[in-house]
Amino acid sequence: FARVAAGDYAIAAFHDANQNHDLDRNWLGLPAEDWALSGGARPTVAPPTFDEVSFRHSGEITRLRAKLE
């Protein structure tokens, strides 16, 4: 991303394996495709809070690494 203002951000990503532009879910409502959240959060019962997944971007270069699972 270019020219992103400094601030606190959170990122969610997923691999759209079947290219339907949606994160598919199983019958329990859990993701059926690989996904990741910034901060490495892996929610169990409820979605994580913004504080759990957010990171500080200085306005320069911020590098993140995520493992889709």
Backbone torsions as a table, in degrees:
resi	resn	phi	psi	omega
1	PHE	NA	140.3	-179.7
2	ALA	-110.3	145.9	174.9
3	ARG	56.1	52.3	176.5
4	VAL	-95.3	126.4	-178.6
5	ALA	-64.0	150.7	176.0
6	ALA	-60.7	146.0	178.5
7	GLY	159.2	-173.9	178.6
8	ASP	-96.8	132.3	-176.9
9	TYR	-135.5	162.5	171.6
10	ALA	-138.6	145.9	-178.3
11	ILE	-127.9	138.1	171.1
12	ALA	-122.4	139.5	179.7
13	ALA	-139.6	151.0	173.9
14	PHE	-147.9	156.2	177.7
15	HIS	-95.0	111.7	-179.5
16	ASP	-82.0	76.9	-172.3
17	ALA	-57.7	-36.4	-178.6
18	ASN	-100.2	7.4	174.6
19	GLN	54.2	41.9	177.0
20	ASN	-100.6	8.6	177.5
21	HIS	63.2	30.1	-179.5
22	ASP	-147.4	150.1	173.3
23	LEU	-83.5	105.6	-179.3
24	ASP	-69.8	147.9	-179.3
25	ARG	-127.9	154.1	177.4
26	ASN	-83.8	-174.5	-175.8
27	TRP	-67.2	-17.2	175.5
28	LEU	-88.3	-6.4	-178.6
29	GLY	90.8	4.9	179.1
30	LEU	-85.5	149.2	-179.4
31	PRO	-58.0	133.4	178.1
32	ALA	-101.0	-2.1	177.1
33	GLU	-121.3	157.5	-179.4
34	ASP	-63.0	142.5	-177.7
35	TRP	-151.9	164.8	178.2
36	ALA	-153.4	154.3	174.8
37	LEU	-123.7	148.7	175.3
38	SER	-60.6	151.2	-177.9
39	GLY	82.1	-3.0	178.7
40	GLY	72.2	13.0	-178.4
41	ALA	-62.9	137.9	174.7
42	ARG	-129.1	92.3	-176.9
43	PRO	-61.2	150.1	178.8
44	THR	-108.9	-60.1	-177.3
45	VAL	-104.7	-38.8	-176.7
46	ALA	-130.8	157.8	176.5
47	PRO	-60.4	147.9	178.7
48	PRO	-69.4	159.9	176.2
49	THR	-79.2	163.9	176.9
50	PHE	-58.3	-40.4	179.9
51	ASP	-60.9	-32.5	-179.0
52	GLU	-73.8	-25.1	-175.7
53	VAL	-116.1	-5.3	-174.9
54	SER	-80.9	159.9	176.1
55	PHE	-142.1	159.1	-178.9
56	ARG	-95.6	125.3	175.1
57	HIS	-105.9	126.1	-174.2
58	SER	-81.2	-10.4	-175.3
59	GLY	100.7	-12.8	176.7
60	GLU	-97.3	-125.2	-179.6
61	ILE	-105.9	128.5	174.8
62	THR	-122.3	125.5	179.0
63	ARG	-108.4	132.9	176.8
64	LEU	-124.8	151.0	175.6
65	ARG	-126.3	134.0	-179.9
66	ALA	-134.5	142.9	176.2
67	LYS	-111.3	114.0	177.8
68	LEU	-72.6	126.9	179.3
69	GLU	-133.2	NA	NA
